[in-house]
Amino acid sequence: MERVKFADIKPASYNPRKITEEAFVELKGSLKTLGFILPIIVNRDNMTIVAGHQRTKAATAVGIEEAPAYFISGVDIESEILFNQIHNGVELEPEKNSECLAPRDWGTFHDDVPASDFKIADCNPSIVKDICRLIVKHGDALCAIVCGNEVVFGNNYIKAADTIGYPVHCYFLDPAKKGIFDYYFKKDYGVFNYEHIERADFMQGRAQPPRHKGIDWSVLYREVVPHLEKEDRRQVKILDFGCGKAMFINKLRRELGYRYAIGLEFFNHNLKGISIAKGHEMIDAFIAYIKENGIHDGGVFDYTICDAVLNSVNTQFAEDAVLICLNLFTKMGGKVFVSGRSKEVAEKQYKAKRNTVDSTTTVQFFDENGLTAFMQEGQWFFQKFLTKEQVQAMFGRFGFEPFMQYNKSGYWGWGAHKVRELTREEYIAAINYEFNLNLPNDQSYNRQGDILPLFGLAD
C-alpha cells in the first residue's frame, strides 16, 4: 500500500456508478469520521483511478489531499473495469462474515496477513472466481476491513487469497467504531449507471447466446413449433426478427417446408467481423417479401419470433423499438413469441454457493433497468435482464395479450396475440432506429427510408 496525492491522479471516463447529492453528503461524513479505511486503486501506467472515484471526489470536498492506494500496471481495460466493479461491490458481500483469528493493532494497514489467520464462514463463489482471475493476472490491489475480529468487508477477497495462496491486504478498524462503520458502509453510495458510456450497436451481437449446430431448437422455438404444426405450411407467414445465423428459421423453411419463413438480422458475423453486405441482403429480401405479400390486417406476418434479441439491447429505447417493430410487422390477432434473460436467475446464479458456470466473468452489475455492461477488445457491449414483473408489464404496453409464458434455462419467454395497434409516431421512431443501427467504421445501414413507405409511414 502506498500514499497517493489526488493532484497526481485523474478519474477514468468509464466509471459506471453515479451518486445522489444525499449520498455524497453521507460519503463526506464517512471520510471525516472514519478516514480512508479502504484504499483506492490506481493504474500506474497512466495514473488513472481504477476504483474509488466517488471517495476521491468526496475527500477533496472536505479538504483531504491524498489517500492510501494500491497500484496496478500493464492491465487491460476489461480488467480495470472488473477491479472497479468488485472493489465497489459492497452489495456482493456474503451473508455471514468471516473471522480474523489474529487481529493487528487498530487503525493500521497490513499487506501480509496470512489467509490462514482467517476462519472463512461464507463467500460468493462466482465473485471469488473473478477475483482469483484478476489477482493472478494483474496482482493484488484489493483490501479487506476487519473490525475487532470480524471481517466487515472483503470476505470474498479473503477466500480468493486463500484459494490461490496469497497474503491478505487488511485494514484493522477500532471495534468502538463498529456502529459508525455500519451506519456509513451499509448505505448505498451509488447505483450502476451506463448512460455516459458510448454505444456501439454492432457490438451487441456479442450479447446473443451461442447457437450450436447440435441443438435441434432453442427453448423458444420448442414452444413455437407445436403452434406452427397446426398451420398450413404453404400459407403461414413467419418472421424471425434478429435471427442470428438464421439456423432455426432456415430449418423451418428448408427442412420442414414452411414456404413463407424469413429471417432478418442486422449484425451478421463472419470470421472477420460483421458482414454489412449480408445485412443489406437480408433487408433487401425483407423488403421484397413485404412487396410480394402486402399488408393485411395491420401487418404482414402471422407469426413473429424474437428469440433472445432483448438480451442484446443497449438502451431502454432499443428495447422499446424491438417490441414496437414486432407489433408493426405482425397481423392483428397474429402470434408473437419473445424470449430474454431472467434477472432473477442471474442474481441467483452469482449468489449460489457453488459456481457451475464456464470460465467467463459471471458477476452482473445491473442498473435500475436491468442493463449491465461488459468490455471486450476495447468496446462496450450490453446485456439486458428483466424481472418477471417487467416482462408482464410489456404485454399491454406494446399491444399484446399473452396466452403462454415460461421460465426455463435462465430465460423467460412468452407468446402473445397482437390486440392493438400502436401510434404512427411510435412506429416511425422504431423503424428509424432499427434500420439505421450504427456499424463499424462510422457506417450505418440507413435503410429506414426504404421501410417506412411499405407500411404507409412515409411523410
N, C-alpha and C positions, 0 to 999 in steps of 0.2 A: 504494500500500500504506500502511495506517495501523496504529497500535497500538491494541488494544482491551483494556480491563480485563475480566476474567471476571465481576466483580461487576456489570458493566453489561449483560451479555447473558444469555440464557436458552436452554435446549435446545428443539428442536422436538419435538412429540409424535410425528411420523411417522418419525423416524429408523429406517431399515429394517435396520440392522446390529445384531448382538449379538456380544459378545466374551467369550471364556473368561477365567477368572482367570489362567491361564498366559500368555495373550496380553497381558493387561492389565499384567502384571509386565514383559514384554518392551517394551511400549509406553512404560512409565515409564522403562525403561533407555535407550530411544532418545532420549527428550526430554532426559534428563540428560546424555547423551553428545553428541548432535548439536544439541540445541536445536530450536526451531521453524523448521525449514527449509522447511516448506510452510505458507503462510498458511491460516487458516481463512476461511470465507465467512460473512458476517452480513447479514441483511436489516435495512437501516437503518430501515425503516418501523415495525418492532416489536421491533428489537434481538434477534431470534431467530437462533440458529445455524442456518445452512443446511447447512454441511458442516464437519466437524471435531469432532463430539460426543465421540468417544472420546478424542481427543488433548487436548481441553479438560479432560475429566474426569481423565485421567492426569496432566496438567500440574498441576492443582490438588492432586492427591495428593502430588506431590513439591515443592510449595511455590512453583510458578510462578504468578504472578498476572495475567499479560497475555500476549498473543500478537500476531504480525503478522496482519492481516486485510484482505480486500477486501470492500467493501460493495456490495450491490445494493439497489435500491428499485423500487417500482412493479411488482413481479414477481408473477405469478400462482403459485398453489400448485403447479401442474403443473410449471412451470419450476424452482421451488425444489427440487423433488424430483429433477428431472433433473440440476441442478447438483450436488446431493448425491451422486447415483449416479456421475456421471462423475468428480467430484473424488476420490472414494474408489476409483475403479476401477483399482488397480494391475494387476489381472489383465487389463486391457484393453490394456495396452501392446503394441506390435508386437514381432515377433521381433528386428528389427535396430534399434539405436539410431542416432539422427541425430548429427551432429557440429556443434559450435559453432566457427565459423572465427575468432571474435574474443572469447575469454573475457575476463571482467572480473576485478576483484580478488576473491580468495576471501573467503567469509564475508559477502557483500553481496547485497542485493536490488536489482534494476533493473526498472523498469516500461516502459522504452523501447528494448528491444533490437530492432533491425530484423529481420524474418523473413529477410531476405537474408543475415544473419550466420550462417545455419544451412545445412548441407548435409543435406537431408532424405533419409534412407535408406529409411524404411518407414513405413506408417501403416495404420490400420484405417478404410477409407472410411465405413462406417456410423457409426462414432463421430465421425469428423471432421464428417460432415454434421450430426449433432445438436449438436456444439459450435458450429459456424458459426451454426446457428439461434439458440442461446442467446445468443451474443455479439452478434449483430446486433440481437436483440430487447431484450436487457437490459444489455448492456455486458460488458466482460471482467472476470471475477472468478476466473480460473484462473491457474495458475503452473506453470512448468517448473523442473526442477532439473538443473543442469549440473555435472558433476564432472570437473575438468580441462577437456577439450573434448568430453566425451561427454554426451549428453542421457540421463540415467538415469531421468528421469520427465517425462512431459508431451509425448511425441513426437507424439501425435495432436493435442494442443492447438497445438503449433507449426505443424503442417501446416494446421490450421484458420485460424490467424492469417495464415499466408502466403496462403491461398486468398482471404481477404476483405480483405487489405491492412492488417492491424492489427499494431502492435508487440507484442512478446512480453514477458510478465512472467517474470522468471527469478531464481532463487537460484543463486549460484555457490559450490559446495562445494569445500573444500580436497581436492585429489586424494589426500592422505595419509589421508583418512578414507573412501576408497572401500570398503575392506574392511568398515568399521563400517557404512557405508550399506547395503551388500549384505546384511549379516547382519540388520539390522533391517527394512529396507524390503521385503525379499522374503519376510518372514513373513506369515502370514495373520492380520490384525488384525480378524477378524470375518467372519461369513458373513451373507448376506442372510436376514432372518427377518421374517415378516409377522404373527406371532402376535398382536401388540398392536394391529394395525390393525382398526378396526371394519368388519365385513362388512355390505354392503347387497346382499342376494341379488338384488334386482331389477336391479342394475347389471350383472349377469353376461350379460345379453342383448348387451351391447357386445362381449363376447369371442367371439361367434359369427362365423364368416366370412360375408361378404355373399353373398347368392344373387341373381344377375342373371337377369332373365326370359329372356335369350337362351341360357341354359345348358339343355341337354336334361336332363342328370342330373348330380348331384355324383359325385365319384370313387367314393364308397362305393356309391351307387345303381347305378353301372355294373357293380359286382360283384354286387349283389343281383338285378337284373332278370333275368339269364340263369338264375338258380336259380328265380325265380318263374315264368318261362315254361314250366317243366316241371310246374307245378301247375295244378289246376283253378281258374280264376279265379272261379268261382261258389261255391267252398267254402273256399279257403285264407284263414286269418285272419292279418292283418298289423297290427302296431302300429309307428308311428314315435314314439318316446319323445323329446320335445324337438324337435318338428318345425318350429320357427320359424314361418315364414309358411305352412307346410303345402304348399309348392309341389309337392314330389315325391310325397307321399302322396296329395294330391288328384289328381295326374296318373294315378297308379295306379288310383284309383277311377273318376274321371270319364272319362278318355280310353282307358284300357286295360281297363276292365271288371272290376277286382278288387273285387268287391262288398263284401267284409268288410275293407277297408283303412281304418284310422282313425289320426288323429294326436292327440298330447297335448302342449300347450305351455303353460307357466306364465307366461311373460313375452311376452305378445302386444303388440308395439309398434305404435302408430298414430302419426299425425302429431304428437300432443300428448304422448305418453308411453306408459305401459303400460295396456292395456285390461284392468282386473280383471274386468269383466263378461264379456269374451271368454274369459278364463281359466276362470271358473266355468262358462261354457257348454261349454267343452271337457271339463272334469271331469264335468259332468252327462252329456255324450254318452258318455264313457268308462264311467261307472257303468251307464248304460242298456245299453251294448254287452255288458258283463260279465253283467248280469242276463239279457239275452236269450240269450247263448251259453253261459253257465255255465262251470264249472271242469272241465276234463278233463285227465287225465294230469299233474296237478300244476300246471296253468297254463291260460291262455286262448288264447295266440297260437302259431301255427305258425312265424311269422317276427316277430322283434322287431328293429327298426332303431334305432340310436342314433348319428346322424350328427354328429360333431364336438361333441357335448354335453360330452364330457370335457375339451374345451378350456376350458369356462366354469365349472368348479367353483372354489370359493374356499377350500376346506379339504380335507384328506385324507378326512375323514368324508363330505363331499359327494360325492367321487369314489366312495367305497365304497357310499354309498346308491344312486347311479345303477345300479351294477352289481348290487347286491342286488335292486333292483326289476326289472331285466332278467331275472334268474333267476326271480323270483316270477311275473312275467307270462307267461313262456314255458313251453309244454308240455315235458314230459320228452321228450328227443330232438329238440325243435324247434330251429330255427336262429336264432342271434343274430349280428347284424352291427354292429360298433362301429368308429369311427374317431376319431382325435385328432391333435394336433400332435406332430411329432417334435422332440425336444430336440436330437438330433444335427444335424438340418438347420438349426435355429435358430442353433446355435452356429457352424456352418459359414458361415451367411449373414453374421453380423456379423464374422467373421474373413476374409471374402472380400476380394480385392484390388480389386474393383470393386463399387460399390453400385448395384444394379439394381432396388431396391425403390421403392415410392412415397414420398411426402413425409412419411409418418407416422414417429414415433420407431421406430427399428429395433433399438436395443440392448436386450437382455433381461437382467435381473438375477435369476437363479434362486436360490431357497432349496434346501435339501438334498433336497426332494421334487419339484423341477422347477416350483414355483409362482413366478410373477412378478406384480408388481402395477403398475398404472398409475392415474394420477389424471386424471379428466376432469370438468369442471364441478363441482369441489369434492367429488367422490365417488370412492372407490377402486373399481376392478374388477380382477379377477384372470384370469390365463390359466394353464393347466396344460400343461406339456410333459413328455412321457415318453420315456425311453430304450427301446431295443429290449429290454433285459433287464427293465425294469419292466413293459413290455407283456406279455412272455411270462409273467411271474410272476402276472399277473392271471387267467390261464386257470383253473388248478386251484384257486386260492384262492376263486373265486366259482362253482365248479361247472360249468365249461365245458371242453370238449375241442375244440381248434381243428382246422379242416380247410382253412383258407385264410388267408394273410397277404399283405400288400403294403406297400410304402413308395413313395408317389407324391406329387409336388407338395408336398412338405413335410409330408405326413400319413402316419401309419401306419394300417393297417386290418386287421381280422381277422374271419373268420367262424368260428363255433364251434357245436357241439351242446351243449345242456344235458344233462349226465350225472349231476347230483347236486343234491338239494335242500339248501338251507341251513337254519339253525336258525330256530325260531319267533321267538326273541328278535331275531335279525338282521332278519328280515322286518318285525317291528313297528317297530323303530328306524328302518329305512329309510323306511317309509310315513309314520311320524310326522314325519320330516324333509322328505321330498319334497312332501308335500301340505299343508305349513304353512310354506312359504318366506315370508320377510318381503317386504313390498311397500311402496311409497311411503306416507308419512304414517302410519307405525306400524300399517299394516294387515297382515293375512296371510290366506291362504285358509282355514285352519282346517278342512280337509276330510278330515283323516285319519280322523275318526270315521265318515265315510261309506264309506271304502275298506276299512278293516280287516275289517268283518263280511263283506264279499263274498268274502274269502279265508279265512274261518274264524279270524280272528286277534283278534277282539274278546274282551275279558275276560269 
